Amino acid sequence: MHSSPKVTLNNGVLMDALGYGVYKVPAQDCADLVSTALDAGYRSVDTAALYGNEEGVGAAIRAAVATGTPREDLFVTSKVWNDHHGYDATLRAFDESMERLGLDSLDLFLIHWPCPEQGLFIPTYKALETLYGEGRVRAIGVSNFEPEHLRQLLDACDVVPAVNQIELHPWLQQRELRALHAELGIATQAWSPLARGGLLDDPDLAGIAALHGRSVAQIVLRWHIQSGHLVIPKASSAQRISENLRVFDFALSAAQMDTIAAMDRGHRSGSNPTQVN
Ligand SMILES: NC(=O)c1ccc[n+]([C@@H]2O[C@H](COP(=O)([O-])OP(=O)(O)OC[C@H]3O[C@@H](n4cnc5c(N)ncnc54)[C@H](OP(=O)(O)O)[C@@H]3O)[C@@H](O)[C@H]2O)c1
């Protein structure tokens, strides 16, 4: 069985560098697929209220614990959705997520989008600080925050986010944001690390993959790992789930990292954070 190395977040909590993301995993399939991922060696799962599958994630986590995996070895992330911004609404959203998950505590809770037009991400984050202070969540952070949102947050709040989960892949390399994360001690987590599968036909990546005897997905995930990103690929078959975790037993050369660095084209496969509200 393969496993991911762990990274230390800015509050000392350990998190797997590579976890399983479940956006667009249908609710009825989610428990089975998360169990498949746990059997393959994954220990970290990324869900959200939006995904409609927290029940399945929770069921698989509880089943793993019931058969001997210590809860503290597992890591569950969820997120507050855009329609629950504001202090009280976010506390309610957390309770609702925990009810659906059926867990006593959460490992990481994120603000899913900053929703700048609502203008509520600061009270939303203050609710996360309350939950963190009460020990109901082991780490808190944000997602899709641009530099100006992070700066506003840090001016008004006490706990530096442990993570900013952003769209990040070879076609969208987010250099300014990653540099700010490094300066502030925020871990960069890549969503749509494979550009939703869009870059899997790229001929340059295919060439590197052939040299290593690996798949293009493995090359891209390895690029993320060597770049210091946390990463949460989604896949729907046992074979792909397992393949995506097998990226810790080979390394890309400096020249191959340079080739991928040159692929940035500012291409988003998802929404622009300044336009989501
Ligand atoms: N915070 C946010 O706003 C946000 C937004 C989007 C996503 N996310 C998180 O990030 C996770 C990953 O992002 P994503 O699901 O959008 O995209 P992704 O992981 O970049 O790509 C998933 C796509 O790639 C395919 N794929 C995966 N592994 C493969 C492999 N080894 N070979 C060939 N194809 C492969 C999958 O196909 P199959 O499913 O058919 O196997 C699926 O179509 C999500 O599940 C979610 O947890 C967060």
Ligand as a Chemical Component Dictionary entry (heavy atoms), coordinates in Angstrom:
data_LIG
# 
_chem_comp.id                   LIG 
_chem_comp.type                 NON-POLYMER 
_chem_comp.pdbx_formal_charge   0 
_chem_comp.three_letter_code    LIG 
# 
loop_
_chem_comp_atom.comp_id 
_chem_comp_atom.atom_id 
_chem_comp_atom.alt_atom_id 
_chem_comp_atom.type_symbol 
_chem_comp_atom.charge 
_chem_comp_atom.model_Cartn_x 
_chem_comp_atom.model_Cartn_y 
_chem_comp_atom.model_Cartn_z 
_chem_comp_atom.pdbx_ordinal 
LIG N1  N1  N 0  -12.076 24.931 -3.328  1  
LIG C1  C1  C 0  -12.640 24.916 -4.509  2  
LIG O1  O1  O 0  -13.251 25.898 -4.964  3  
LIG C2  C2  C 0  -12.540 23.688 -5.347  4  
LIG C3  C3  C 0  -12.942 23.709 -6.686  5  
LIG C4  C4  C 0  -12.810 22.543 -7.447  6  
LIG C5  C5  C 0  -12.282 21.399 -6.852  7  
LIG N2  N2  N 1  -11.920 21.393 -5.543  8  
LIG C6  C6  C 0  -11.357 20.188 -4.895  9  
LIG O2  O2  O 0  -10.276 19.705 -5.688  10 
LIG C7  C7  C 0  -10.522 18.344 -6.042  11 
LIG C8  C8  C 0  -9.905  18.024 -7.386  12 
LIG O3  O3  O 0  -10.345 18.923 -8.382  13 
LIG P1  P1  P 0  -11.267 18.482 -9.617  14 
LIG O4  O4  O 0  -12.056 17.322 -9.201  15 
LIG O5  O5  O -1 -11.987 19.682 -10.073 16 
LIG O6  O6  O 0  -10.238 18.153 -10.766 17 
LIG P2  P2  P 0  -8.915  17.272 -10.990 18 
LIG O7  O7  O 0  -8.588  16.480 -9.782  19 
LIG O8  O8  O 0  -7.903  18.183 -11.552 20 
LIG O9  O9  O 0  -9.361  16.332 -12.182 21 
LIG C9  C9  C 0  -10.344 15.352 -12.037 22 
LIG C10 C10 C 0  -10.562 14.766 -13.419 23 
LIG O10 O10 O 0  -9.363  14.123 -13.839 24 
LIG C11 C11 C 0  -9.652  12.755 -14.112 25 
LIG N3  N3  N 0  -8.536  11.945 -13.601 26 
LIG C12 C12 C 0  -8.123  11.840 -12.324 27 
LIG N4  N4  N 0  -7.080  11.027 -12.215 28 
LIG C13 C13 C 0  -6.837  10.567 -13.460 29 
LIG C14 C14 C 0  -5.878  9.679  -13.994 30 
LIG N5  N5  N 0  -4.968  9.094  -13.212 31 
LIG N6  N6  N 0  -5.903  9.434  -15.318 32 
LIG C15 C15 C 0  -6.803  10.031 -16.122 33 
LIG N7  N7  N 0  -7.741  10.885 -15.677 34 
LIG C16 C16 C 0  -7.752  11.147 -14.351 35 
LIG C17 C17 C 0  -10.929 12.429 -13.385 36 
LIG O11 O11 O 0  -11.607 11.417 -14.078 37 
LIG P3  P3  P 0  -12.565 10.338 -13.357 38 
LIG O12 O12 O 0  -13.285 11.031 -12.247 39 
LIG O13 O13 O 0  -13.437 9.899  -14.472 40 
LIG O14 O14 O 0  -11.677 9.233  -12.867 41 
LIG C18 C18 C 0  -11.671 13.752 -13.439 42 
LIG O15 O15 O 0  -12.339 13.883 -14.679 43 
LIG C19 C19 C 0  -12.051 18.264 -6.023  44 
LIG O16 O16 O 0  -12.519 16.938 -6.008  45 
LIG C20 C20 C 0  -12.371 19.049 -4.785  46 
LIG O17 O17 O 0  -12.131 18.270 -3.635  47 
LIG C21 C21 C 0  -12.035 22.527 -4.786  48 
# 
loop_
_chem_comp_bond.comp_id 
_chem_comp_bond.atom_id_1 
_chem_comp_bond.atom_id_2 
_chem_comp_bond.value_order 
_chem_comp_bond.pdbx_ordinal 
LIG N1  C1  SING 1  
LIG C1  O1  DOUB 2  
LIG C1  C2  SING 3  
LIG C2  C3  SING 4  
LIG C2  C21 DOUB 5  
LIG C3  C4  DOUB 6  
LIG C4  C5  SING 7  
LIG C5  N2  DOUB 8  
LIG N2  C6  SING 9  
LIG N2  C21 SING 10 
LIG C6  O2  SING 11 
LIG C6  C20 SING 12 
LIG O2  C7  SING 13 
LIG C7  C8  SING 14 
LIG C7  C19 SING 15 
LIG C8  O3  SING 16 
LIG O3  P1  SING 17 
LIG P1  O4  DOUB 18 
LIG P1  O5  SING 19 
LIG P1  O6  SING 20 
LIG O6  P2  SING 21 
LIG P2  O7  DOUB 22 
LIG P2  O8  SING 23 
LIG P2  O9  SING 24 
LIG O9  C9  SING 25 
LIG C9  C10 SING 26 
LIG C10 O10 SING 27 
LIG C10 C18 SING 28 
LIG O10 C11 SING 29 
LIG C11 N3  SING 30 
LIG C11 C17 SING 31 
LIG N3  C12 SING 32 
LIG N3  C16 SING 33 
LIG C12 N4  DOUB 34 
LIG N4  C13 SING 35 
LIG C13 C14 SING 36 
LIG C13 C16 DOUB 37 
LIG C14 N5  SING 38 
LIG C14 N6  DOUB 39 
LIG N6  C15 SING 40 
LIG C15 N7  DOUB 41 
LIG N7  C16 SING 42 
LIG C17 O11 SING 43 
LIG C17 C18 SING 44 
LIG O11 P3  SING 45 
LIG P3  O12 DOUB 46 
LIG P3  O13 SING 47 
LIG P3  O14 SING 48 
LIG C18 O15 SING 49 
LIG C19 O16 SING 50 
LIG C19 C20 SING 51 
LIG C20 O17 SING 52 
# 
